Structure formats: C-alpha cells, structure tokens
C-alpha cells in the first residue's frame, strides 16, 4: 500500500516506537512541568480512543475523582490524561509477547509430556461452552504444560496426532501469550487516576 506524501507526513502508515517527554517547570512560563505523550497508535474510524471525564460534584475523601483524558473501550478510568494534580501518559511498542513450543507427549498417556527425560502430568481444565438451541453445553478439556496451553495436537512432521502410529512419536504445540497471564493493569490505571503526586512503583 502506497501512502500519499501528505498523509505520510502526518504519520499515517508509519511504524516504529512510541514516545513521551517532559519539560521541567524551570523552563516553562507557568513554572509547572509539561508532559507530551504520543503512543503511536494509528488513526482509525471508528477511533479506538474516546474522550472521557469524571468529576465529583464536590471532591472529598469519599469522592476523589477529578480527571479527564482518553481511554479505550472497556477500560475503566483513563489511560492518557490528567487530574487536578498530575498528568500521565503511556507508550506503545512492539515486543515479544508470544512463544510456541514443541512438546513430546507420552505415547501411553496423551495428558503427559516430557520434562528433562521424565513424563509429567499436564494441567487439565474442564470448560463448558453454551450453544444456542442446545440444552447441554459443549464440554471441552483444555490441557496445559508448564510452557502454555496445548494449541494443536499435530505432529511436527505434519501428520495427524497419533500414538506411535507408523513408529512416529506424538508431539503437541503449546502456546504461551502474555495476555493469558494474570496482570494488574486495571489496578494500575485505577491507582494512577487517584494519584496526587509522585510515581507509582
């Protein structure tokens, strides 16, 4: 896709990192610091970002919110903005968040995988999927190794999963993704929205 020069100059189609910078209050007319934040997220229609503000009629210990800024659908509070004391932003960059592993499976037990020459039990979790028009849910069993969720029962040779059929040992592919791990991002957003001054560690 060729980006017209005018749009290219405005950053459309650009890739790369994301950035922020702060100017000390010693170098501003107001004596207060200035924050500039650019998460390098492309312009979309409809936009990912929406403007939001939350203000208590009377700010008190029981109602402490007085902020405005921008957030993403489904995120409580705001990700980029300011309250009556501080401002904050975020940066966005490419990073390695996914890994795929080839795991050797016990030919006698598909719920065991090899770790350091020994067979180890997988974690098996029962999941129910409700299906419209059916009284009973579809039941699946999700298997996980220490590396991640079993994504596919395929041989590394491309043959179907088997128990030593034709002398081929069974393998599975497991999938690790940071989004499947517990995170405290929402807690961090709530904390910074209530913050008065200083950094959050």
HELIX and SHEET records of a PDB file:
HELIX    1   1 UNK A    5  UNK A    9  1                                   5    
HELIX    2   2 UNK A   25  UNK A   27  5                                   3    
HELIX    3   3 UNK A  165  UNK A  167  5                                   3    
HELIX    4   4 UNK A  178  UNK A  180  5                                   3    
HELIX    5   5 UNK A  185  UNK A  194  1                                  10    
SHEET    1   A 2 UNK A  19  UNK A  23  0                                        
SHEET    2   A 2 UNK A  34  UNK A  38 -1                                        
SHEET    1   B 4 UNK A  49  UNK A  55  0                                        
SHEET    2   B 4 UNK A  66  UNK A  72 -1                                        
SHEET    3   B 4 UNK A  80  UNK A  83 -1                                        
SHEET    4   B 4 UNK A  87  UNK A  88 -1                                        
SHEET    1   C 7 UNK A 118  UNK A 121  0                                        
SHEET    2   C 7 UNK A 109  UNK A 115 -1                                        
SHEET    3   C 7 UNK A  98  UNK A 106 -1                                        
SHEET    4   C 7 UNK A 171  UNK A 177 -1                                        
SHEET    5   C 7 UNK A 148  UNK A 152 -1                                        
SHEET    6   C 7 UNK A 138  UNK A 145 -1                                        
SHEET    7   C 7 UNK A 123  UNK A 129 -1                                        
END                                                                             
